Amino acid sequence: AKALPCPDEKHKKKRGGKRARAIKEKCAQSEMLKLANRVQFGVQEAEVFGGTDETIGLGSLGKIAAMHSGRLRVAKKEVKLLSNKAKERNGLSSQIKGQHHGLISSVVMNSTTGMVFEAMASDGTGTVTPVRLSKRQAPSSRYFGGNNAFVSAEKKQASAAGAMPPPPPREPKR
């Protein structure tokens, strides 16, 4: 049997994607744990009583705590901001620009009338002005108004007066 070759120290490129990177980032070791696991050679580390007859070594964290009067201070990790395309994909861009989706509403409880449903204005103030409402409903009333009844169908029937009649019915087979 031949011995296995010595593994190389170079990192292998691993494929993934945004989702895989996000999962790796969530499960990654925090900076606090990295500092707690790091121990300097020849220096005694600070220890903390763990609760059940054991002590926990602080590693490099003990050194930081001693420098800053007993407080643990670790630099905050910078959080990436979502790009504009990611915001649009997630539906956040409309909320950021001040526009709201159609499901925003408010329910108000009164002691006299009970529950009152109020429509939320697009600016988010909760007041709906009738002038704006009529301007918004004017284009749709052309199609969805109650007084319009198939205008285009009547025009087609009037123009079809001089057209060819339908074919005669077939005779039954014997």
VEXDRENRO-733512 format. One line per field, with one value per atom (N, C-alpha, C): residue number from 1; x, y, z; atom name. Coordinates in nm, 3 decimals. Layout:
REM residues N
nr	(NUM; ...)
xx	(X; ...)
yy	(Y; ...)
zz	(Z; ...)
atom	(CA; ...)
***
This chain:
REM residues 174
nr	(1; 1; 1; 2; 2; 2; 3; 3; 3; 4; 4; 4; 5; 5; 5; 6; 6; 6; 7; 7; 7; 8; 8; 8; 9; 9; 9; 10; 10; 10; 11; 11; 11; 12; 12; 12; 13; 13; 13; 14; 14; 14; 15; 15; 15; 16; 16; 16; 17; 17; 17; 18; 18; 18; 19; 19; 19; 20; 20; 20; 21; 21; 21; 22; 22; 22; 23; 23; 23; 24; 24; 24; 25; 25; 25; 26; 26; 26; 27; 27; 27; 28; 28; 28; 29; 29; 29; 30; 30; 30; 31; 31; 31; 32; 32; 32; 33; 33; 33; 34; 34; 34; 35; 35; 35; 36; 36; 36; 37; 37; 37; 38; 38; 38; 39; 39; 39; 40; 40; 40; 41; 41; 41; 42; 42; 42; 43; 43; 43; 44; 44; 44; 45; 45; 45; 46; 46; 46; 47; 47; 47; 48; 48; 48; 49; 49; 49; 50; 50; 50; 51; 51; 51; 52; 52; 52; 53; 53; 53; 54; 54; 54; 55; 55; 55; 56; 56; 56; 57; 57; 57; 58; 58; 58; 59; 59; 59; 60; 60; 60; 61; 61; 61; 62; 62; 62; 63; 63; 63; 64; 64; 64; 65; 65; 65; 66; 66; 66; 67; 67; 67; 68; 68; 68; 69; 69; 69; 70; 70; 70; 71; 71; 71; 72; 72; 72; 73; 73; 73; 74; 74; 74; 75; 75; 75; 76; 76; 76; 77; 77; 77; 78; 78; 78; 79; 79; 79; 80; 80; 80; 81; 81; 81; 82; 82; 82; 83; 83; 83; 84; 84; 84; 85; 85; 85; 86; 86; 86; 87; 87; 87; 88; 88; 88; 89; 89; 89; 90; 90; 90; 91; 91; 91; 92; 92; 92; 93; 93; 93; 94; 94; 94; 95; 95; 95; 96; 96; 96; 97; 97; 97; 98; 98; 98; 99; 99; 99; 100; 100; 100; 101; 101; 101; 102; 102; 102; 103; 103; 103; 104; 104; 104; 105; 105; 105; 106; 106; 106; 107; 107; 107; 108; 108; 108; 109; 109; 109; 110; 110; 110; 111; 111; 111; 112; 112; 112; 113; 113; 113; 114; 114; 114; 115; 115; 115; 116; 116; 116; 117; 117; 117; 118; 118; 118; 119; 119; 119; 120; 120; 120; 121; 121; 121; 122; 122; 122; 123; 123; 123; 124; 124; 124; 125; 125; 125; 126; 126; 126; 127; 127; 127; 128; 128; 128; 129; 129; 129; 130; 130; 130; 131; 131; 131; 132; 132; 132; 133; 133; 133; 134; 134; 134; 135; 135; 135; 136; 136; 136; 137; 137; 137; 138; 138; 138; 139; 139; 139; 140; 140; 140; 141; 141; 141; 142; 142; 142; 143; 143; 143; 144; 144; 144; 145; 145; 145; 146; 146; 146; 147; 147; 147; 148; 148; 148; 149; 149; 149; 150; 150; 150; 151; 151; 151; 152; 152; 152; 153; 153; 153; 154; 154; 154; 155; 155; 155; 156; 156; 156; 157; 157; 157; 158; 158; 158; 159; 159; 159; 160; 160; 160; 161; 161; 161; 162; 162; 162; 163; 163; 163; 164; 164; 164; 165; 165; 165; 166; 166; 166; 167; 167; 167; 168; 168; 168; 169; 169; 169; 170; 170; 170; 171; 171; 171; 172; 172; 172; 173; 173; 173; 174; 174; 174)
xx	(0.084; 0.000; 0.089; 0.048; 0.125; 0.069; 0.155; 0.111; 0.046; -0.048; -0.116; -0.021; -0.034; 0.054; 0.021; 0.119; 0.101; 0.004; -0.097; -0.193; -0.128; -0.167; -0.114; -0.183; -0.116; -0.170; -0.254; -0.260; -0.336; -0.486; -0.562; -0.707; -0.768; -0.869; -0.940; -1.051; -1.072; -1.180; -1.311; -1.401; -1.530; -1.637; -1.718; -1.825; -1.941; -2.026; -2.142; -2.225; -2.269; -2.347; -2.379; -2.471; -2.508; -2.566; -2.649; -2.713; -2.610; -2.519; -2.416; -2.325; -2.289; -2.204; -2.276; -2.405; -2.482; -2.490; -2.508; -2.514; -2.379; -2.270; -2.136; -2.112; -2.159; -2.139; -2.216; -2.337; -2.417; -2.352; -2.299; -2.241; -2.095; -2.037; -1.894; -1.868; -1.744; -1.704; -1.695; -1.748; -1.748; -1.608; -1.588; -1.459; -1.428; -1.529; -1.509; -1.455; -1.513; -1.466; -1.325; -1.296; -1.162; -1.059; -1.091; -0.998; -0.987; -1.098; -1.094; -1.011; -1.010; -0.934; -0.786; -0.751; -0.613; -0.534; -0.429; -0.345; -0.202; -0.138; 0.001; 0.093; 0.202; 0.298; 0.372; 0.380; 0.456; 0.385; 0.260; 0.185; 0.067; 0.051; -0.061; -0.190; -0.293; -0.419; -0.508; -0.595; -0.691; -0.801; -0.852; -0.957; -1.076; -1.192; -1.318; -1.384; -1.444; -1.515; -1.638; -1.652; -1.758; -1.888; -1.893; -2.019; -2.023; -1.976; -1.981; -1.841; -1.767; -1.632; -1.537; -1.552; -1.460; -1.432; -1.321; -1.285; -1.274; -1.304; -1.299; -1.186; -1.096; -0.986; -1.033; -0.986; -1.026; -0.932; -0.815; -0.722; -0.684; -0.690; -0.656; -0.763; -0.881; -0.987; -0.950; -0.882; -0.841; -0.748; -0.661; -0.567; -0.643; -0.743; -0.823; -0.904; -0.958; -1.038; -0.952; -0.827; -0.739; -0.701; -0.686; -0.648; -0.761; -0.884; -1.000; -1.079; -1.015; -1.077; -1.185; -1.156; -1.247; -1.360; -1.369; -1.476; -1.422; -1.506; -1.469; -1.514; -1.419; -1.454; -1.391; -1.473; -1.427; -1.483; -1.403; -1.448; -1.569; -1.669; -1.789; -1.758; -1.822; -1.806; -1.895; -1.842; -1.920; -2.027; -2.146; -2.258; -2.272; -2.280; -2.295; -2.437; -2.448; -2.579; -2.625; -2.754; -2.809; -2.793; -2.762; -2.754; -2.896; -2.905; -3.037; -3.110; -3.038; -3.103; -3.159; -3.084; -3.131; -3.253; -3.255; -3.370; -3.494; -3.476; -3.590; -3.641; -3.548; -3.586; -3.663; -3.624; -3.690; -3.812; -3.838; -3.954; -3.932; -3.806; -3.778; -3.764; -3.741; -3.713; -3.835; -3.955; -4.075; -4.097; -4.063; -4.081; -3.976; -3.857; -3.749; -3.776; -3.828; -3.852; -3.975; -4.046; -4.163; -4.293; -4.285; -4.407; -4.442; -4.569; -4.613; -4.695; -4.692; -4.773; -4.919; -5.009; -5.151; -5.208; -5.132; -5.186; -5.174; -5.117; -5.100; -5.234; -5.272; -5.397; -5.384; -5.483; -5.479; -5.617; -5.619; -5.742; -5.743; -5.849; -5.858; -5.973; -5.946; -6.050; -6.110; -6.241; -6.314; -6.405; -6.430; -6.518; -6.664; -6.698; -6.838; -6.871; -6.785; -6.817; -6.750; -6.652; -6.582; -6.463; -6.448; -6.333; -6.364; -6.276; -6.293; -6.173; -6.199; -6.093; -6.072; -5.949; -5.917; -5.812; -5.833; -5.734; -5.616; -5.497; -5.376; -5.343; -5.310; -5.271; -5.134; -5.099; -4.970; -4.854; -4.877; -4.768; -4.755; -4.844; -4.832; -4.890; -4.966; -5.018; -5.148; -5.219; -5.344; -5.464; -5.442; -5.553; -5.563; -5.682; -5.705; -5.789; -5.736; -5.812; -5.901; -6.027; -6.118; -6.074; -6.002; -5.957; -5.856; -5.761; -5.662; -5.727; -5.822; -5.890; -5.965; -6.032; -6.107; -6.012; -5.895; -5.797; -5.745; -5.728; -5.675; -5.780; -5.909; -6.014; -6.066; -6.036; -6.088; -6.047; -5.920; -5.885; -5.949; -5.962; -6.018; -6.170; -6.236; -6.382; -6.425; -6.336; -6.366; -6.389; -6.312; -6.324; -6.417; -6.414; -6.487; -6.611; -6.649; -6.768; -6.894; -7.001; -7.124; -7.207; -7.187; -7.273; -7.220; -7.101; -7.048; -7.087; -7.158; -7.203; -7.165; -7.049; -7.005; -7.028; -6.965; -6.980; -6.923; -6.809; -6.745; -6.828; -6.902; -6.984; -7.099; -7.156; -7.266; -7.216; -7.095; -7.038; -7.017; -6.970; -6.946; -7.077; -7.184; -7.313; -7.369; -7.351; -7.402; -7.327; -7.196; -7.117; -7.138; -7.187; -7.207; -7.342; -7.419; -7.552; -7.542; -7.441; -7.428; -7.337; -7.301; -7.208; -7.282; -7.207; -7.262; -7.332; -7.449; -7.520; -7.446; -7.478; -7.412; -7.451; -7.370; -7.400; -7.524; -7.595; -7.715; -7.677; -7.769; -7.738; -7.719; -7.638; -7.611; -7.730; -7.742; -7.847; -7.796; -7.880; -7.835; -7.800; -7.696; -7.654; -7.749; -7.773; -7.865; -7.794)
yy	(-0.118; 0.000; 0.124; 0.218; 0.342; 0.448; 0.526; 0.632; 0.746; 0.809; 0.922; 1.041; 1.125; 1.241; 1.345; 1.429; 1.535; 1.639; 1.679; 1.778; 1.915; 1.985; 2.120; 2.218; 2.327; 2.429; 2.534; 2.527; 2.629; 2.604; 2.713; 2.705; 2.663; 2.580; 2.540; 2.640; 2.670; 2.761; 2.684; 2.733; 2.667; 2.754; 2.692; 2.768; 2.783; 2.873; 2.897; 3.004; 3.095; 3.206; 3.296; 3.387; 3.479; 3.404; 3.306; 3.232; 3.153; 3.086; 3.007; 3.098; 3.214; 3.307; 3.360; 3.387; 3.438; 3.334; 3.207; 3.101; 3.086; 3.092; 3.083; 3.199; 3.318; 3.436; 3.424; 3.369; 3.351; 3.251; 3.143; 3.036; 3.060; 3.167; 3.193; 3.226; 3.204; 3.232; 3.383; 3.431; 3.575; 3.621; 3.753; 3.810; 3.783; 3.784; 3.758; 3.616; 3.518; 3.381; 3.364; 3.433; 3.424; 3.477; 3.590; 3.646; 3.557; 3.494; 3.406; 3.281; 3.234; 3.114; 3.143; 3.268; 3.305; 3.321; 3.245; 3.249; 3.281; 3.373; 3.407; 3.309; 3.279; 3.183; 3.245; 3.171; 3.215; 3.316; 3.351; 3.448; 3.375; 3.394; 3.328; 3.402; 3.326; 3.389; 3.410; 3.509; 3.534; 3.429; 3.392; 3.290; 3.344; 3.291; 3.330; 3.204; 3.214; 3.100; 3.071; 2.946; 2.909; 2.873; 2.847; 2.817; 2.681; 2.577; 2.442; 2.386; 2.430; 2.380; 2.384; 2.478; 2.488; 2.635; 2.659; 2.796; 2.802; 2.917; 2.939; 3.037; 2.999; 3.087; 3.195; 3.317; 3.429; 3.452; 3.392; 3.410; 3.555; 3.607; 3.747; 3.842; 3.792; 3.879; 3.933; 3.852; 3.897; 4.015; 4.015; 4.127; 4.254; 4.242; 4.358; 4.409; 4.318; 4.358; 4.432; 4.388; 4.454; 4.594; 4.611; 4.742; 4.843; 4.798; 4.888; 4.878; 4.877; 4.879; 4.772; 4.651; 4.540; 4.525; 4.613; 4.601; 4.534; 4.454; 4.391; 4.480; 4.523; 4.607; 4.547; 4.512; 4.458; 4.547; 4.573; 4.660; 4.597; 4.680; 4.630; 4.596; 4.492; 4.452; 4.541; 4.585; 4.671; 4.589; 4.644; 4.576; 4.630; 4.539; 4.581; 4.633; 4.740; 4.792; 4.725; 4.705; 4.642; 4.735; 4.679; 4.760; 4.794; 4.888; 4.931; 4.816; 4.732; 4.620; 4.520; 4.496; 4.403; 4.460; 4.592; 4.655; 4.642; 4.664; 4.651; 4.508; 4.413; 4.272; 4.235; 4.288; 4.257; 4.343; 4.442; 4.529; 4.637; 4.667; 4.769; 4.908; 4.916; 5.046; 5.137; 5.081; 5.166; 5.223; 5.147; 5.197; 5.301; 5.287; 5.380; 5.515; 5.516; 5.640; 5.715; 5.659; 5.726; 5.674; 5.584; 5.527; 5.403; 5.378; 5.264; 5.172; 5.045; 4.951; 4.964; 4.901; 4.921; 4.859; 4.783; 4.715; 4.797; 4.916; 4.996; 5.057; 5.037; 5.093; 5.107; 5.168; 5.180; 5.147; 5.083; 5.049; 5.125; 5.200; 5.282; 5.229; 5.216; 5.171; 5.292; 5.308; 5.412; 5.347; 5.418; 5.362; 5.368; 5.464; 5.479; 5.394; 5.397; 5.328; 5.192; 5.162; 5.035; 5.048; 4.951; 4.950; 5.032; 5.124; 5.209; 5.184; 5.161; 5.137; 5.265; 5.315; 5.436; 5.403; 5.451; 5.429; 5.521; 5.471; 5.549; 5.621; 5.748; 5.824; 5.778; 5.810; 5.766; 5.834; 5.950; 6.017; 5.965; 5.874; 5.812; 5.892; 5.998; 6.082; 6.028; 5.944; 5.890; 5.972; 6.082; 6.164; 6.150; 6.122; 6.108; 6.226; 6.305; 6.421; 6.377; 6.426; 6.382; 6.425; 6.538; 6.584; 6.485; 6.446; 6.349; 6.216; 6.176; 6.049; 6.050; 6.161; 6.169; 6.171; 6.237; 6.237; 6.097; 6.022; 5.887; 5.793; 5.816; 5.727; 5.764; 5.884; 5.929; 5.837; 5.802; 5.714; 5.575; 5.522; 5.388; 5.388; 5.502; 5.504; 5.488; 5.520; 5.503; 5.355; 5.269; 5.126; 5.056; 5.099; 5.026; 5.099; 5.205; 5.279; 5.198; 5.225; 5.147; 5.184; 5.304; 5.347; 5.303; 5.251; 5.205; 5.059; 5.031; 4.894; 4.852; 4.796; 4.737; 4.829; 4.942; 5.039; 4.983; 4.915; 4.864; 4.753; 4.674; 4.567; 4.624; 4.737; 4.799; 4.850; 4.905; 4.956; 4.842; 4.727; 4.613; 4.561; 4.559; 4.510; 4.605; 4.736; 4.833; 4.822; 4.799; 4.790; 4.655; 4.557; 4.424; 4.410; 4.519; 4.510; 4.469; 4.515; 4.480; 4.361; 4.290; 4.178; 4.052; 3.950; 3.824; 3.750; 3.688; 3.615; 3.486; 3.425; 3.300; 3.188; 3.082; 2.972; 2.895; 2.832; 2.756; 2.631; 2.581; 2.462; 2.339; 2.246; 2.124; 2.029; 1.951; 1.849; 1.727; 1.665; 1.548; 1.432; 1.355; 1.239; 1.123; 1.046; 0.933; 0.804)
zz	(0.000; 0.000; 0.000; -0.079; -0.095; 0.000; 0.061; 0.153; 0.076; 0.141; 0.077; 0.069; -0.035; -0.045; 0.061; 0.093; 0.192; 0.137; 0.214; 0.162; 0.148; 0.044; 0.022; 0.114; 0.142; 0.232; 0.159; 0.027; -0.046; -0.031; -0.036; -0.022; -0.155; -0.147; -0.267; -0.294; -0.420; -0.456; -0.448; -0.366; -0.350; -0.410; -0.492; -0.555; -0.458; -0.491; -0.406; -0.472; -0.398; -0.448; -0.333; -0.357; -0.250; -0.131; -0.160; -0.051; 0.029; -0.041; 0.028; 0.110; 0.054; 0.129; 0.251; 0.236; 0.350; 0.461; 0.425; 0.525; 0.594; 0.514; 0.573; 0.668; 0.629; 0.713; 0.844; 0.839; 0.961; 1.056; 0.998; 1.080; 1.113; 1.062; 1.084; 1.231; 1.271; 1.408; 1.428; 1.539; 1.564; 1.604; 1.599; 1.636; 1.783; 1.867; 2.010; 2.032; 1.964; 1.978; 1.922; 1.811; 1.754; 1.853; 1.917; 2.015; 2.139; 2.179; 2.296; 2.269; 2.145; 2.110; 2.084; 2.063; 2.033; 2.163; 2.177; 2.298; 2.256; 2.328; 2.298; 2.368; 2.302; 2.356; 2.474; 2.585; 2.701; 2.789; 2.759; 2.840; 2.902; 3.033; 3.100; 3.067; 3.029; 2.990; 3.112; 3.103; 3.211; 3.205; 3.320; 3.326; 3.402; 3.368; 3.431; 3.483; 3.601; 3.659; 3.574; 3.526; 3.435; 3.500; 3.632; 3.696; 3.759; 3.690; 3.745; 3.758; 3.857; 3.888; 3.769; 3.681; 3.568; 3.540; 3.480; 3.441; 3.290; 3.236; 3.091; 3.065; 2.975; 2.938; 2.843; 2.865; 2.780; 2.663; 2.663; 2.552; 2.537; 2.415; 2.389; 2.439; 2.468; 2.521; 2.659; 2.739; 2.872; 2.865; 2.766; 2.746; 2.710; 2.623; 2.583; 2.702; 2.783; 2.899; 3.000; 3.019; 3.114; 3.066; 2.936; 2.882; 2.895; 2.885; 2.884; 3.013; 3.123; 3.256; 3.274; 3.231; 3.256; 3.156; 3.059; 2.958; 2.834; 2.773; 2.647; 2.533; 2.455; 2.340; 2.216; 2.122; 1.996; 1.887; 1.785; 1.676; 1.608; 1.579; 1.512; 1.368; 1.321; 1.183; 1.097; 0.984; 0.896; 0.826; 0.819; 0.755; 0.614; 0.518; 0.379; 0.357; 0.283; 0.247; 0.119; 0.107; -0.013; -0.131; -0.246; -0.366; -0.412; -0.506; -0.555; -0.622; -0.697; -0.764; -0.664; -0.557; -0.455; -0.384; -0.362; -0.298; -0.386; -0.518; -0.609; -0.611; -0.610; -0.612; -0.487; -0.374; -0.247; -0.222; -0.308; -0.290; -0.187; -0.155; -0.055; -0.116; -0.247; -0.307; -0.302; -0.318; -0.316; -0.177; -0.073; 0.063; 0.096; 0.040; 0.069; 0.005; -0.116; -0.187; -0.135; -0.043; 0.012; -0.045; -0.143; -0.198; -0.115; -0.102; -0.022; -0.110; -0.078; -0.154; -0.112; -0.183; -0.162; -0.036; 0.038; 0.154; 0.282; 0.274; 0.395; 0.433; 0.555; 0.606; 0.756; 0.816; 0.961; 1.016; 1.129; 1.197; 1.329; 1.353; 1.473; 1.558; 1.687; 1.780; 1.851; 1.840; 1.912; 2.015; 2.124; 2.226; 2.182; 2.096; 2.055; 1.933; 1.831; 1.707; 1.694; 1.778; 1.767; 1.674; 1.584; 1.494; 1.369; 1.334; 1.216; 1.126; 0.998; 0.901; 0.822; 0.823; 0.748; 0.644; 0.522; 0.417; 0.440; 0.415; 0.436; 0.306; 0.314; 0.197; 0.151; 0.024; -0.029; 0.040; 0.101; 0.172; 0.315; 0.359; 0.489; 0.603; 0.574; 0.681; 0.738; 0.664; 0.713; 0.670; 0.600; 0.553; 0.402; 0.356; 0.213; 0.169; 0.079; 0.030; -0.085; -0.091; -0.197; -0.336; -0.346; -0.478; -0.535; -0.454; -0.499; -0.532; -0.450; -0.472; -0.604; -0.636; -0.762; -0.881; -0.866; -0.975; -1.000; -0.893; -0.906; -0.966; -0.935; -0.983; -1.121; -1.170; -1.299; -1.415; -1.431; -1.543; -1.534; -1.413; -1.401; -1.416; -1.392; -1.406; -1.551; -1.643; -1.785; -1.817; -1.751; -1.777; -1.679; -1.554; -1.451; -1.404; -1.470; -1.429; -1.454; -1.378; -1.391; -1.513; -1.571; -1.682; -1.818; -1.829; -1.957; -1.977; -2.086; -2.110; -2.251; -2.269; -2.395; -2.514; -2.515; -2.623; -2.752; -2.743; -2.864; -2.928; -2.851; -2.907; -2.989; -2.946; -3.022; -3.156; -3.160; -3.285; -3.383; -3.336; -3.424; -3.482; -3.401; -3.451; -3.555; -3.538; -3.635; -3.767; -3.762; -3.886; -3.954; -3.882; -3.939; -4.009; -4.024; -4.086; -4.232; -4.307; -4.448; -4.469; -4.366; -4.379; -4.422; -4.456; -4.502; -4.387; -4.412; -4.306; -4.273; -4.161; -4.124; -4.220; -4.229; -4.321; -4.276; -4.372; -4.337; -4.257; -4.175; -4.095; -4.183; -4.139; -4.214; -4.206; -4.311; -4.310; -4.233; -4.154; -4.078; -4.171; -4.134; -4.214; -4.190; -4.298; -4.288; -4.281)
atom	(N; CA; C; N; CA; C; N; CA; C; N; CA; C; N; CA; C; N; CA; C; N; CA; C; N; CA; C; N; CA; C; N; CA; C; N; CA; C; N; CA; C; N; CA; C; N; CA; C; N; CA; C; N; CA; C; N; CA; C; N; CA; C; N; CA; C; N; CA; C; N; CA; C; N; CA; C; N; CA; C; N; CA; C; N; CA; C; N; CA; C; N; CA; C; N; CA; C; N; CA; C; N; CA; C; N; CA; C; N; CA; C; N; CA; C; N; CA; C; N; CA; C; N; CA; C; N; CA; C; N; CA; C; N; CA; C; N; CA; C; N; CA; C; N; CA; C; N; CA; C; N; CA; C; N; CA; C; N; CA; C; N; CA; C; N; CA; C; N; CA; C; N; CA; C; N; CA; C; N; CA; C; N; CA; C; N; CA; C; N; CA; C; N; CA; C; N; CA; C; N; CA; C; N; CA; C; N; CA; C; N; CA; C; N; CA; C; N; CA; C; N; CA; C; N; CA; C; N; CA; C; N; CA; C; N; CA; C; N; CA; C; N; CA; C; N; CA; C; N; CA; C; N; CA; C; N; CA; C; N; CA; C; N; CA; C; N; CA; C; N; CA; C; N; CA; C; N; CA; C; N; CA; C; N; CA; C; N; CA; C; N; CA; C; N; CA; C; N; CA; C; N; CA; C; N; CA; C; N; CA; C; N; CA; C; N; CA; C; N; CA; C; N; CA; C; N; CA; C; N; CA; C; N; CA; C; N; CA; C; N; CA; C; N; CA; C; N; CA; C; N; CA; C; N; CA; C; N; CA; C; N; CA; C; N; CA; C; N; CA; C; N; CA; C; N; CA; C; N; CA; C; N; CA; C; N; CA; C; N; CA; C; N; CA; C; N; CA; C; N; CA; C; N; CA; C; N; CA; C; N; CA; C; N; CA; C; N; CA; C; N; CA; C; N; CA; C; N; CA; C; N; CA; C; N; CA; C; N; CA; C; N; CA; C; N; CA; C; N; CA; C; N; CA; C; N; CA; C; N; CA; C; N; CA; C; N; CA; C; N; CA; C; N; CA; C; N; CA; C; N; CA; C; N; CA; C; N; CA; C; N; CA; C; N; CA; C; N; CA; C; N; CA; C; N; CA; C; N; CA; C; N; CA; C; N; CA; C; N; CA; C; N; CA; C; N; CA; C; N; CA; C; N; CA; C; N; CA; C; N; CA; C; N; CA; C; N; CA; C; N; CA; C; N; CA; C; N; CA; C; N; CA; C; N; CA; C; N; CA; C; N; CA; C; N; CA; C; N; CA; C; N; CA; C; N; CA; C; N; CA; C; N; CA; C; N; CA; C; N; CA; C; N; CA; C; N; CA; C)
***
